[in-house]
Amino acid sequence: MRRRLRIIANGKAASDPALREAVHSLRHSGVELEMRVTWEGGDAVRFAGEAVREGVDTVIAAGGDGTINEVVTGMLVAPVERLPSLGILPMGTANDFATACGLPLDILPALQLVCTLPPTWIDVGQVGGRFFINMATGGFGTQITVDTPAESKRALGGLAYLLTGLSRFSGIAAETGHFNGPGFHWDGDFLVLAVGNGRMAGGGHPLCPDACLNDGLLDVHILPNADAGSALWTSLVDGVEAVAREVFVSVRTPTLEVSVPAGLAINLDGEPLQGSHFRFEVRRSALAVHLPLDCPMLLR
């Protein structure tokens, strides 16, 4: 029996001629491929829920990390036992999740991968009633993402995040937080919080360089305020991975309680969340995703 595939495309991504050509190519080869295009916030969540209820075999998110997040959310909140598999067409500004997974960044090869390779079960992060497939970040890094103008993202891609970060370097302010998990406790002032199911955020920065998608754990990295200036400068210019093991407070855990009395802005795969208390947890093997056979973020 033929698979029924449905693409949910970000409105901006849908205007790309390469997407139209790839869809026509696959349809010509006999693939049953439907399209839905988002117009405003919440459309991708609604379209994904509809696809689940209508028995679509594979839902394909065409856009950036935020689009993927909305599609995943729409799938996971649908009240059914059997979920479609998830495919990804990286068409956003940073494409952090796709890049870390080793997915093709060209549309036709990425679409062909979804059509030819079987899916792999991966974990999904959850905080309250919200989900994230890649990473939740808070602190200075999150503010960079929020403050980077949309026109800069379109023109410069991931470089826009770096330029925004450098422009804000003199205005860094720490947050005071309390962190608790099984066998883990840390209190103090921090600049960056990263809770990774995936590895990269903010335009290619490997904030959780060793995270795996199917280990049943979240990788947590906290950048303390002590000597933060030099550490953050190194992170922005040379990449976080070079200093993470020496500077960051790190733990791998299935759950994490975070309390920030003054309040904290959290970024879930590009989607904002505000609060003063958060409970992060991992949902093991929650989603089947079409990934490369040599995906570096999978335990074999």
PEDASUL-V332011 format. One record per residue. N is the residue number from 0. PHI is phi as a letter, one per 40 degrees, with the letter a starting at -180 (* if undefined). OMEGA is omega in degrees with one decimal (NA if undefined). D_CENTER is the distance of its C-alpha to the mean C-alpha in whole Angstrom. Layout:
N & PHI & OMEGA & D_CENTER
N & PHI & OMEGA & D_CENTER
This chain:
0 & * & -178.1 & 32
1 & c & 175.2 & 30
2 & c & 176.1 & 26
3 & b & -177.3 & 25
4 & b & 177.6 & 22
5 & b & 176.5 & 21
6 & c & 170.7 & 18
7 & b & -171.6 & 17
8 & b & 168.6 & 16
9 & d & -175.6 & 15
10 & d & 179.6 & 19
11 & c & -179.9 & 19
12 & c & -176.1 & 17
13 & c & -179.4 & 20
14 & c & -178.8 & 23
15 & c & -179.9 & 22
16 & d & -179.3 & 25
17 & c & 177.4 & 23
18 & c & 178.9 & 22
19 & c & -179.6 & 25
20 & c & 179.7 & 27
21 & c & 179.0 & 24
22 & c & 179.3 & 25
23 & c & -179.4 & 28
24 & c & -179.0 & 29
25 & c & 177.8 & 27
26 & c & 179.8 & 29
27 & c & 179.8 & 32
28 & c & 175.1 & 31
29 & h & 179.9 & 31
30 & c & 175.9 & 28
31 & c & -169.9 & 28
32 & b & 179.8 & 25
33 & b & -178.9 & 24
34 & b & 167.0 & 22
35 & b & -177.4 & 21
36 & b & -178.6 & 20
37 & c & 178.9 & 19
38 & b & -177.9 & 21
39 & a & -178.3 & 20
40 & d & 179.4 & 17
41 & g & -179.2 & 17
42 & c & -177.0 & 18
43 & c & 176.7 & 15
44 & c & -178.3 & 15
45 & c & 179.9 & 19
46 & c & 179.7 & 19
47 & c & 176.9 & 17
48 & c & 177.7 & 19
49 & c & 179.9 & 22
50 & c & 178.5 & 21
51 & c & -176.8 & 21
52 & c & -179.1 & 24
53 & c & 174.9 & 26
54 & g & 175.3 & 25
55 & c & -177.0 & 23
56 & c & -178.1 & 22
57 & b & 174.5 & 19
58 & b & -176.2 & 17
59 & b & 178.9 & 15
60 & c & 178.7 & 12
61 & b & -177.4 & 13
62 & i & -179.3 & 12
63 & c & -177.5 & 9
64 & c & 178.6 & 5
65 & c & 177.3 & 7
66 & c & 177.3 & 9
67 & d & -179.4 & 7
68 & c & -179.5 & 7
69 & c & 179.8 & 10
70 & c & 178.6 & 11
71 & d & 179.1 & 10
72 & c & 179.7 & 12
73 & c & 178.6 & 15
74 & c & -172.5 & 15
75 & c & 179.6 & 15
76 & c & 179.1 & 18
77 & c & -174.7 & 20
78 & c & 178.0 & 23
79 & b & 179.6 & 24
80 & c & -176.9 & 24
81 & b & 178.9 & 23
82 & b & 170.3 & 19
83 & c & 168.8 & 19
84 & c & -178.3 & 17
85 & b & 170.7 & 14
86 & b & -175.4 & 14
87 & b & 169.6 & 12
88 & b & -175.4 & 13
89 & c & -177.4 & 12
90 & b & -178.8 & 13
91 & b & -179.8 & 11
92 & c & -174.3 & 12
93 & b & -178.0 & 10
94 & f & -174.8 & 8
95 & c & -177.4 & 7
96 & c & -178.1 & 5
97 & c & -179.3 & 9
98 & c & -179.7 & 11
99 & c & 179.7 & 10
100 & c & -176.8 & 11
101 & g & 177.6 & 14
102 & c & 175.3 & 14
103 & c & 179.0 & 16
104 & c & 173.1 & 15
105 & c & -168.3 & 19
106 & c & -176.0 & 19
107 & c & 177.1 & 22
108 & c & 179.0 & 21
109 & c & 179.7 & 17
110 & c & 177.0 & 19
111 & c & 177.4 & 22
112 & c & 179.4 & 20
113 & c & -175.7 & 18
114 & c & -171.8 & 22
115 & b & -176.2 & 24
116 & b & 177.7 & 21
117 & c & -179.9 & 21
118 & c & 176.9 & 18
119 & b & 179.4 & 17
120 & c & 178.5 & 16
121 & b & 176.3 & 13
122 & c & 174.3 & 12
123 & b & 175.2 & 10
124 & c & 179.2 & 10
125 & b & 173.2 & 12
126 & b & -172.0 & 14
127 & g & 177.1 & 17
128 & c & -177.9 & 16
129 & b & -175.7 & 13
130 & b & 171.0 & 10
131 & a & -179.6 & 6
132 & c & -176.1 & 5
133 & b & -172.6 & 3
134 & a & 170.0 & 5
135 & b & 179.9 & 8
136 & b & 177.1 & 10
137 & a & 179.5 & 14
138 & g & -174.1 & 17
139 & d & -178.5 & 18
140 & c & 178.8 & 14
141 & c & 179.5 & 13
142 & c & 176.1 & 16
143 & d & -179.1 & 16
144 & c & -179.0 & 13
145 & c & -173.0 & 15
146 & c & -178.5 & 18
147 & c & -176.8 & 17
148 & c & -179.6 & 19
149 & d & -178.9 & 18
150 & c & 176.6 & 21
151 & c & 177.7 & 20
152 & d & -178.4 & 16
153 & c & -174.8 & 18
154 & c & -170.6 & 21
155 & b & -178.8 & 20
156 & g & -177.4 & 16
157 & c & 178.4 & 14
158 & d & -178.9 & 18
159 & c & 179.5 & 18
160 & c & 178.9 & 16
161 & c & -178.4 & 18
162 & c & 177.4 & 21
163 & c & 179.7 & 20
164 & c & 179.9 & 20
165 & c & -179.2 & 23
166 & c & -178.5 & 25
167 & c & -169.4 & 24
168 & d & -177.6 & 25
169 & c & -175.9 & 28
170 & b & -177.9 & 26
171 & c & 175.9 & 24
172 & b & -178.6 & 25
173 & c & 173.0 & 24
174 & b & 175.7 & 23
175 & b & -175.0 & 25
176 & b & 177.4 & 23
177 & b & -172.7 & 24
178 & b & -178.7 & 22
179 & b & 174.8 & 23
180 & a & 178.2 & 22
181 & d & -179.4 & 24
182 & g & -177.2 & 27
183 & b & 174.7 & 25
184 & a & 175.5 & 26
185 & a & 174.3 & 25
186 & b & 174.6 & 26
187 & i & 176.8 & 26
188 & c & -177.2 & 25
189 & b & 178.7 & 22
190 & b & -176.3 & 20
191 & b & 170.7 & 16
192 & b & 175.9 & 15
193 & b & 176.1 & 12
194 & b & -169.1 & 11
195 & b & 157.9 & 9
196 & c & 172.3 & 8
197 & b & -169.7 & 7
198 & b & -169.8 & 9
199 & b & 174.4 & 8
200 & a & 174.0 & 7
201 & g & 177.3 & 10
202 & g & 173.2 & 11
203 & h & 178.8 & 11
204 & c & -178.6 & 12
205 & c & -177.6 & 12
206 & c & 177.8 & 12
207 & b & -167.1 & 12
208 & c & -177.8 & 14
209 & b & -176.5 & 15
210 & c & 175.9 & 13
211 & b & -174.9 & 13
212 & c & -174.6 & 12
213 & b & 179.4 & 15
214 & b & 179.4 & 17
215 & g & -176.9 & 17
216 & b & 171.2 & 16
217 & b & 175.1 & 13
218 & c & -177.3 & 14
219 & b & 175.6 & 15
220 & b & -179.3 & 16
221 & b & 177.3 & 18
222 & c & -179.2 & 20
223 & c & -179.7 & 23
224 & c & -178.1 & 25
225 & d & 179.9 & 28
226 & f & -172.3 & 29
227 & c & -176.9 & 25
228 & d & -178.0 & 26
229 & c & 179.9 & 27
230 & c & -177.6 & 24
231 & c & 177.1 & 22
232 & d & 177.9 & 24
233 & c & -179.4 & 23
234 & c & -176.3 & 20
235 & c & -173.5 & 19
236 & c & -173.8 & 22
237 & b & -177.7 & 22
238 & h & -175.1 & 18
239 & c & -174.2 & 17
240 & d & -177.0 & 18
241 & c & -175.6 & 21
242 & b & -171.2 & 22
243 & d & -173.7 & 19
244 & c & -178.5 & 22
245 & c & -170.9 & 25
246 & b & -173.8 & 24
247 & c & 165.1 & 21
248 & c & -170.3 & 21
249 & b & 175.3 & 19
250 & a & 173.9 & 19
251 & b & -167.7 & 18
252 & a & 175.9 & 18
253 & c & 179.9 & 18
254 & a & 177.6 & 18
255 & a & 174.1 & 18
256 & b & -179.4 & 20
257 & b & 176.8 & 20
258 & b & 177.4 & 22
259 & b & -172.8 & 23
260 & d & -178.5 & 26
261 & c & -178.7 & 26
262 & g & -176.6 & 22
263 & a & 172.8 & 19
264 & c & 178.4 & 16
265 & b & 176.9 & 13
266 & b & 178.9 & 9
267 & b & -179.4 & 7
268 & f & 179.6 & 4
269 & g & -179.9 & 7
270 & b & -171.8 & 9
271 & c & 174.9 & 12
272 & a & -179.1 & 14
273 & b & 176.2 & 17
274 & i & 177.2 & 20
275 & b & 176.8 & 22
276 & a & -178.1 & 21
277 & b & 170.9 & 18
278 & b & 178.1 & 18
279 & c & 174.8 & 15
280 & a & -179.4 & 15
281 & b & 172.2 & 14
282 & b & -173.4 & 15
283 & c & 174.1 & 16
284 & f & -174.3 & 16
285 & c & -170.9 & 15
286 & a & 175.9 & 14
287 & c & -173.2 & 15
288 & b & 177.6 & 13
289 & c & -176.7 & 15
290 & b & 177.3 & 15
291 & c & 179.1 & 17
292 & c & -179.7 & 20
293 & b & 180.0 & 19
294 & d & -174.6 & 16
295 & c & -177.0 & 16
296 & b & 179.8 & 13
297 & b & 169.6 & 16
298 & c & -177.7 & 19
299 & c & NA & 22
